[in-house]
Amino acid sequence: MTLIFLFVIAFIAGLIDSIAGGGGLITIPALLGIGLPPQVALGTNKLQACFGSGSAMLHFIRAGQIRLQDCVSGIIWTAVGAGLGVLAVQILDPGMLRLIMPWLLGIIALYTLFSPRLGQEDIHARWSAGYFYFIFGLVIGFYDGFLGPGTGSFWAMAFMLLLGYSMVRATAYTKVMNFTSNVVALFFFMMVGQVHILEGIVMGVGQFIGARIGARLVILKGSVFIRPVFITMVLLLLAKLVLQNQ
């Protein structure tokens, strides 16, 4: 019954995460709820998240929404940033980031809410891709390895504002970066034995299926569909972090 519960939770999380991010809001509490210690819950969550982000990424590639050759530097710098973040969390207190993140998420929610045309179509890039991936690969990759909540939202907003991507395209490329940081973080968690393989794989299957359906919906429905889901997930992440900081 526990494994069935985890499969269903992961399916729902994969569906939502592939559309707007924030699947960890569902999966991490579920893993903690079955009695896993926090570090093991985080490590197991990275295992199942690899299935979801990988599934969505593959679907976007096959649909022609992603050209991997365009984001090689992003993959490299995100991997470096995520590795540094996982190492840093062993020695640093994440308390300061927890205080800053709600403000950033609040700004993202408000900006998206009051910019109805944001992400409707591709526009001219404000930054060069090389400079963008160097800065944001290191920074957001580090954040995902160090703390994690809201990573997809930060990537999607950065892609739209600085590279001029539509919301559909930003969602697609976000999955490449999510998959990269998930794999790197998983490697480090496995090195210290903080991953439950059975639970992670069962949830991974649910994630894979849910993410595939979600990615199809993104392509079929476009920004009109993504926008309300994106804003809702950002607000839920914001509420979660505010409550944690009380």
C-alpha positions in Angstrom: 0.0 0.0 0.0 2.9 2.4 0.7 4.4 1.8 -2.7 1.1 2.3 -4.4 0.6 5.6 -2.5 4.1 6.8 -3.5 3.4 5.8 -7.1 0.2 7.9 -7.2 1.8 10.9 -5.5 4.8 10.8 -7.9 2.4 10.6 -10.9 0.6 13.7 -9.8 3.9 15.5 -9.0 5.4 14.5 -12.3 2.3 15.9 -14.1 2.5 19.2 -12.3 6.2 19.6 -12.3 6.5 19.1 -16.1 4.1 22.0 -16.5 5.2 24.5 -14.0 7.7 23.0 -11.5 7.0 22.6 -7.8 6.6 18.8 -7.7 8.8 18.6 -4.7 6.0 20.2 -2.7 4.1 17.0 -3.0 6.8 14.3 -3.1 9.1 15.4 -0.2 6.2 15.6 2.4 5.1 12.1 1.2 8.5 10.6 1.7 8.8 12.2 5.1 5.3 11.0 5.9 6.3 7.3 5.4 9.0 7.8 8.0 12.2 8.5 6.0 14.8 10.7 7.7 15.1 14.2 6.1 18.4 13.5 4.3 17.2 10.2 3.0 13.9 11.8 1.9 15.8 14.4 -0.1 18.1 11.8 -1.7 15.3 9.5 -2.6 13.4 12.5 -4.0 16.3 13.3 -6.3 16.2 9.7 -7.7 12.5 9.9 -8.5 12.8 13.5 -9.8 15.4 12.3 -12.3 12.7 10.1 -14.0 10.3 13.0 -14.2 12.6 15.7 -15.5 14.2 13.2 -17.8 10.9 12.1 -19.2 9.7 15.6 -19.8 13.0 16.6 -21.4 12.9 13.6 -23.8 9.4 14.5 -24.9 10.3 18.1 -25.5 13.4 17.1 -27.5 11.3 14.7 -29.7 8.7 17.5 -30.2 11.4 19.8 -31.4 11.2 22.2 -28.5 14.8 21.7 -27.4 18.1 21.7 -29.3 20.6 20.2 -26.9 23.5 21.7 -28.8 22.2 25.2 -27.9 22.5 24.6 -24.1 25.7 22.5 -23.7 27.3 25.2 -21.7 24.2 25.5 -19.6 24.4 21.8 -18.8 28.0 22.0 -17.9 27.7 25.1 -15.6 24.5 23.8 -14.0 26.3 20.5 -13.2 29.2 22.4 -11.6 26.8 24.7 -9.6 24.8 21.7 -8.4 27.9 19.8 -7.3 29.1 22.9 -5.3 25.7 23.3 -3.8 25.5 19.7 -2.5 29.0 20.0 -1.0 28.1 23.4 0.5 25.0 22.1 2.2 27.2 19.8 4.3 29.0 22.7 5.9 26.8 25.8 5.6 23.5 26.8 7.2 20.8 27.2 4.5 18.9 29.5 6.8 19.8 32.7 4.9 18.6 31.3 1.6 15.4 30.3 3.2 14.8 33.9 4.2 15.6 35.3 0.7 13.7 32.8 -1.4 10.2 33.9 -0.4 10.9 37.4 -1.5 12.2 36.2 -4.9 9.2 33.9 -5.4 6.9 36.8 -4.5 8.5 39.0 -7.1 8.2 36.3 -9.7 4.5 35.7 -8.9 3.7 39.4 -9.0 5.6 40.0 -12.2 4.0 37.1 -14.0 0.5 38.1 -12.7 0.8 41.7 -14.0 2.6 40.8 -17.2 -0.2 39.1 -19.2 1.9 38.9 -22.4 5.0 37.4 -20.7 6.1 34.3 -22.5 3.4 34.3 -25.2 6.0 34.2 -27.9 9.8 34.3 -28.4 11.3 37.8 -28.3 14.7 39.2 -28.8 17.3 38.0 -26.2 18.6 40.5 -23.7 21.7 38.5 -22.8 24.0 36.2 -24.9 23.5 32.5 -24.2 27.1 31.9 -23.1 27.0 34.6 -20.5 23.5 33.6 -19.4 24.3 30.0 -18.9 27.6 30.8 -17.1 25.8 33.0 -14.5 22.6 31.2 -14.0 24.0 27.7 -14.5 26.3 28.3 -11.5 23.8 30.3 -9.4 20.6 28.2 -9.9 22.5 25.0 -10.1 24.1 25.8 -6.8 20.7 26.7 -5.3 19.2 23.4 -6.5 22.0 21.4 -4.9 21.9 23.4 -1.8 18.2 23.9 -1.1 16.0 23.3 -4.1 12.4 24.7 -3.8 11.5 26.9 -6.7 14.3 25.9 -9.0 12.1 25.4 -12.0 10.4 28.8 -11.4 13.7 30.6 -11.3 14.9 28.9 -14.5 11.6 29.5 -16.4 11.6 33.2 -15.5 15.3 33.7 -16.3 14.7 32.1 -19.8 11.8 34.3 -20.5 13.2 37.6 -19.3 16.8 37.3 -20.4 16.9 34.9 -23.4 13.4 36.0 -24.7 12.0 32.4 -24.7 8.2 31.8 -24.9 6.7 30.2 -21.8 6.5 26.8 -23.7 10.1 27.0 -24.7 11.3 28.2 -21.3 9.4 25.3 -19.7 11.1 22.8 -22.1 14.7 24.1 -21.5 14.0 24.3 -17.7 13.6 20.5 -17.8 17.1 20.1 -19.2 18.6 22.1 -16.4 16.4 20.4 -13.8 17.5 17.0 -15.0 21.2 18.0 -14.9 21.1 19.3 -11.3 19.0 16.3 -10.2 21.5 13.8 -11.6 24.4 15.5 -10.0 22.7 15.8 -6.6 21.6 12.2 -6.8 25.2 11.1 -7.4 26.3 12.8 -4.2 23.4 11.5 -2.1 24.1 8.0 -3.4 27.8 8.3 -2.4 26.8 8.8 1.2 24.0 6.1 1.2 21.1 8.5 1.5 18.8 7.1 -1.2 16.2 4.4 -0.8 16.3 2.6 -4.2 13.0 0.7 -4.2 10.9 3.7 -3.2 12.8 6.0 -5.6 12.3 3.7 -8.6 8.5 3.1 -7.9 8.0 6.8 -7.6 10.3 7.3 -10.7 7.9 5.2 -12.8 5.0 7.4 -11.6 7.0 10.5 -12.3 7.9 9.3 -15.8 4.3 8.7 -16.8 3.0 11.9 -15.2 5.8 14.1 -16.7 5.2 12.6 -20.2 1.5 13.6 -20.0 2.3 17.0 -18.6 4.8 17.7 -21.3 2.2 16.8 -24.0 -0.2 19.2 -22.4 2.4 22.0 -22.4 2.9 21.6 -26.2 -0.8 21.2 -27.0 -2.2 24.0 -24.8 0.7 26.5 -24.8 1.2 29.5 -22.5 -2.5 30.1 -21.9 -2.5 26.7 -20.1 0.9 27.0 -18.4 0.5 30.5 -17.0 -2.2 29.9 -14.3 -0.5 26.6 -13.2 2.9 28.4 -13.0 1.5 31.2 -10.9 -0.4 28.8 -8.6 2.8 26.7 -8.0 4.9 29.7 -7.3 2.3 31.0 -4.8 2.2 27.6 -3.1 6.0 27.4 -2.9 6.0 31.0 -1.5 3.4 30.0 1.2 5.3 26.9 2.1 8.6 28.8 2.6 6.9 31.6 4.6 5.3 29.0 6.9 8.7 27.3 7.3 10.3 30.5 8.4 7.7 31.3 11.1 
